[in-house]
């Protein structure tokens, strides 16, 4: 099961974000005796932007830790890339970014999404490929 599929299952109301209640319900499936305080701590660690919801990118980033050890960052980046690559053609279009951002509750115009692609589209093909995506995500992480 992919990260996107897991995210969709946890996101019960399909608003593109995981609320504390949705997160707690999913965690309790695996750890019925976990305390609300423990869930709250986990939730706050995943909620990087502090908006009290976990979006798809924040959710994918939780894979960075695997049993206390860092998982291969390349694998994590590929999972995050796949969240945006809706048609699975190996590249992300402005319209795919627009759809994903809409699902996440972000309000961006199609023109803004085109500008996002242009900002990282090094080869000028009008799409974001995996290498360009990694560059974009690495620079985004540094600015957080």
N, C-alpha and C positions, 0 to 999 in steps of 0.2 A: 504494500500500500504506500502510495507516495505521500509526501508532506501535504500536498494540496488536498488529497482525498481525506487525510486525517483532519486537516483544518476544517474542511467542509462538514465532516461529521460532528466535530465539537461545536461549530457555529450553528447551533440549533435553529435560530431565527433567521438565518441566511442574510444577515446584514453586512457581512464582510469583516466583522470584528468579533472577537471572543470576549464576552463579559466575564466578570468575576464569577457569577453564578454558573455560566456555561463551563468555565474552566474548572471550578470546584466539582461539578458533577462528573466531568471526565476524569479528574484525578481520583475521585472517590471510587470509581469503577475498579481501579488498580490498587488503591490503598484505602479501604473502607474506614480504617481507624485514624486516618490522618486528621490533625486538628485544623480548625479554621485559621489559626495563627500561622501554621506551617504553610497552608495553601496561600494565605495572604502574602507571606514572604516570597514564595515562588512566583506568584503573580506579579508582585512589584519588581522582581528581578527581570521578568520577561517584558514588562511594560516599559520599554526603553524611553519612549517619549512622554510618559507620565499622564496619558489621557484616560486612564482607568479602563482601557480596552487593549486587547492584544490583536494587532493586525497580522496579515499573512507574513510579512517580512520579519516581524518580531517573533512570530511563531517558528518560522524556519530557523531563526538564529538560536533557538533553544537546542537545536541539534548540535551546536558547537561543543556542548559538553556531553560526554558519553561515559557514564560511570566515573565521573570526576576527572576524566582525561579529555583533552581536546580531540575532537574528531577531525578527520581530514577536511580542511577548509574548502578544498576543491569540491568535495561531495556536497557540503552545505551550500556552497555557491550555486551548484548545479540545481539543487532542489529549489532554491529561491528563484533562479532563472526560469525553471519549469512552471512556477506559479504564474509568471507573466506570459510565457510562451503558450498561449491558449491553443493555437492550432498545431502545436508540436512540430513546427517546420525548422526549428533550430535558430530562429531569430525573432526578435520582438519588434513589432510595428507600433507606430503611434496609436493606432486604434486599439491594439491589445493593451497598451498602457492605459488608455482612456477607460476601457472596460474594467480593468482591475482597480484603478483608482476610484471609479464610480462604486464598485462593490465595497470598497473600503470606506465609502462615505465622503471621499474627497471630491471637491468641486473644481475640476479643471476643464478648460475648454479643449477642443480637439487641437486648436492652434497651439495651446500651451504644451500639449503632449508632443506635437511635432517638434517644438523647440527643445523639449527634453531629449528627444532622439538626436536631433542635430548637435546638441551639446556634447554627446559622447560618441557619435558616429564617425569614427576615425577614417574608415575606408570609403565614406560617402555613398553607401548603397541605400540609404534611407531606412535602415534597420539597425537594431542593437544586437550584435552577435554576442556569444558567451564571453569572449575576451573583453569586449567593450563593456559588458555588464559587470564583469569582475572589477574593472578599473573604476567604473561608476560607484559600485558598492564599497570599494576600499576607500575611495575619497570621501564618500558619505559617512562611513564609520569614523574616519579621522576627524570630521567636522562636528561629530556629535559630542 
